[in-house]
Amino acid sequence: MKTPDKGHLVVIESPDLTALLVDFLSEVLTLSHLQKAVYGRLSTLYITDQKFESDTEGISASAFDQDIKAVTQYPEFWVKLLLLSKISKGTGSSN
């Protein structure tokens, strides 16, 4: 297992818990694309029904085999990633 080498403070404010979850996942997805990293560890610093602060840690990735295009909210408050991604073990560019 690789040691996390990317870290970011993520602060999200949203009108309710469902929007908070969707907004948090969208922020981590954006970070993944910008930083070319996979984020899988977080330490919650502060959480309420409308605000979430977290130290998020991840590992660098040289490229992704597929992109996750978006995080969406479905009826009955289900949250789903549209397309799962896996880390490329080789080199290459991000899609």
N, C-alpha and C positions, 0 to 999 in steps of 0.2 A: 504494500500500500504506500502510495506517495504521501509525503508530508505537505500539508497546505502551504502554498507560497503566495497566495493572493488574499487580501483581506480588505473589506470595505464596511463602513458604517452605513446601514440602510435605515432611513427614517421615512415612514409612510404615514400620511393622514388621509382618512377616508370617512364618508358619512356613516358607514355601518360595518359590521364584522365581515360580511360577504365581500363587499367592495375592498375592504382592507386586505383580505386574502388574495383576491384577484390582482390588486395593485402591487402587493408584495411580490407575488410570482412574476408579474410583468417587469418589475424593477430588477429582479435577479436574472431574468432572461436577457434584459438589455445589458446588464453587466457582463453576462457570459459572452455576448457577441462583441462588446467593446474591448473587453480584457482578454478574450480568448481563454476562458477558464470555465471550469465546472464547479459550481458552488454547492456544497453538500453539508456543511457544518455551520451552525449559527448559535450564538449566545444571545438570548433575549435580555435586553437591558431595561425595557419599559413596554408595557402593553396595557391598552384600555380598549373599549369598544370602538374607538375612532383613531387610535394612534398606536404605532408599533415601531420600536427602535431595536436594532439588532446588529451585532458584530457578525458579519458573514465571512466565512473562510472557504477558499476553494483551491483547486490545483490547476496549473497551466495546461492547456491543450494546444497542440500544434495545429489542429484542424478538427472540424466536425464532419462526419460522413453525411449527415443530414441536418438541416436547420429545423428548429422549432419555430414556427411562424408567429404564433400568438398564444396568449392565454385568454380563454373565453369563459363566460358565465352562461350556464344553461339553465332552463327552467328548474324549479325546485332546488335552486342554489347549488347545483352540481358544478364543480369547476373541473375543466378538462384541458389538458395540453393537446393541441391539434395534431402534432406529429412528434413522436419521441425521437430523441437524438442519441447517438452514441459517439463516443470519442474515437477519433481516428488515431491509430497507433503509429501511423506513418507521418510523413510530412505532406504539406499541401496547403491550399488556401481555404479560407472559410467560404461556404456557399452563400 
